[in-house]
Amino acid sequence: MAQPNFLSGALSGAEQATGLPPAGVFSNPIGFVAPAILQSDQSPEVKQEMAYIAEQLAKDPMAMRLFCDRIYLLLQYDLQSQQESAYS
């Protein structure tokens, strides 16, 4: 399988990739949550790309760490934006 262009470099792809819409409903009761890939209404091509990215990250601990750090920063930014909106 050819490597998607946004995965070129160590983690430049994860930093440059635009976000996908949410994978599904996030209000599932505890214990009744299917994996995001099953909840997703994305096309099979997008699901295959997501699986490929997950596989590549699983093989490279440093890439996984950078990816997780980037997700953490994005969540922090989102939380800050929500708080600013709530108090404005």
C-alpha positions as CSV (number, residue, x, y, z in Angstrom):
1,M,0.0,0.0,0.0
2,A,1.4,3.4,-0.9
3,Q,2.1,5.8,1.9
4,P,-0.3,8.7,2.0
5,N,1.4,12.0,1.1
6,F,0.6,13.5,4.5
7,L,2.7,10.8,6.3
8,S,5.9,11.8,4.6
9,G,8.7,12.7,7.1
10,A,8.8,11.7,10.7
11,L,5.4,13.1,11.7
12,S,5.0,16.0,9.4
13,G,1.8,14.4,8.1
14,A,0.1,14.3,11.4
15,E,1.0,17.9,12.0
16,Q,-0.2,19.0,8.5
17,A,-3.3,16.8,8.1
18,T,-6.6,18.5,8.4
19,G,-9.1,17.1,10.9
20,L,-11.8,14.7,9.9
21,P,-15.3,15.1,11.1
22,P,-16.2,13.3,14.3
23,A,-16.2,9.5,14.0
24,G,-19.6,9.1,15.6
25,V,-21.8,9.9,18.6
26,F,-19.6,10.5,21.7
27,S,-22.3,10.0,24.3
28,N,-22.2,6.2,24.5
29,P,-22.7,4.7,28.0
30,I,-19.6,3.2,29.6
31,G,-19.0,-0.4,28.5
32,F,-21.1,0.0,25.3
33,V,-18.6,1.8,23.1
34,A,-17.5,0.3,19.7
35,P,-14.2,1.3,18.3
36,A,-14.2,4.6,16.4
37,I,-13.5,2.8,13.1
38,L,-16.8,0.9,13.5
39,Q,-18.8,4.1,14.5
40,S,-17.4,6.1,11.6
41,D,-19.6,6.8,8.7
42,Q,-16.5,7.6,6.6
43,S,-15.9,6.0,3.2
44,P,-14.0,2.7,3.1
45,E,-11.0,4.6,1.6
46,V,-10.8,6.9,4.6
47,K,-11.2,4.0,7.0
48,Q,-8.4,2.2,5.3
49,E,-6.2,5.3,5.5
50,M,-7.0,5.7,9.2
51,A,-6.0,2.0,9.8
52,Y,-2.8,2.5,7.9
53,I,-1.9,5.6,9.9
54,A,-2.7,3.7,13.2
55,E,-0.5,0.8,12.0
56,Q,2.4,3.1,11.2
57,L,2.1,4.9,14.6
58,A,2.0,1.6,16.4
59,K,5.3,0.6,14.8
60,D,7.1,3.9,15.8
61,P,7.1,4.8,19.5
62,M,8.6,8.3,18.8
63,A,6.0,9.1,16.1
64,M,3.3,7.9,18.5
65,R,4.6,10.2,21.2
66,L,4.7,13.1,18.8
67,F,1.2,12.3,17.6
68,C,-0.1,12.1,21.1
69,D,1.6,15.4,22.1
70,R,0.0,17.1,19.0
71,I,-3.5,15.7,19.9
72,Y,-3.0,17.0,23.5
73,L,-2.1,20.4,22.2
74,L,-5.1,20.5,19.9
75,L,-7.4,19.4,22.8
76,Q,-5.9,22.1,25.0
77,Y,-6.4,24.7,22.3
78,D,-10.0,23.6,21.8
79,L,-10.8,23.7,25.5
80,Q,-9.3,27.2,25.8
81,S,-11.4,28.4,22.8
82,Q,-14.5,26.9,24.4
83,Q,-13.8,28.6,27.7
84,E,-13.1,31.9,26.0
85,S,-16.4,31.6,24.1
86,A,-18.3,30.8,27.3
87,Y,-16.9,33.8,29.2
88,S,-17.1,36.3,26.4
